Amino acid sequence: MKIPFSVLINRSDESTRMINDYCESESIKVIGEIPFSRKAAEMYSKGLMLTEDIEFKEIFHNIAFNLNRHVSALVEVVGEVCK
């Protein structure tokens, strides 16, 4: 049974290219990347939400948008299969 899935890369940095290349070669959807960031660690240590920062807010907004689009497409495919 083929179960649809996608990838979200956490703590991405310049070495993440290898993951992206693999996903592309296997036709695996990457819905986003959360960057490896000292700023994120400092925010966590202060008990702050990353979405309080405009840069991270945009990153998470894009991830949510891509995830929503991916799930919607899957629901459409499943609906067609179940007819």
MORALIN-V54297 format. One record per helix or strand of 3 or more residues. SS is the DSSP state (alpha for helix, beta for strand). FROM is the first residue (numbers start at 1). TO is the last residue. Records with the same first field share a line. If there is no record, write none. Layout:
SS = FROM-TO  FROM-TO
//
This chain:
beta = 6-12  29-35
alpha = 14-25  38-45  50-52  54-81
//
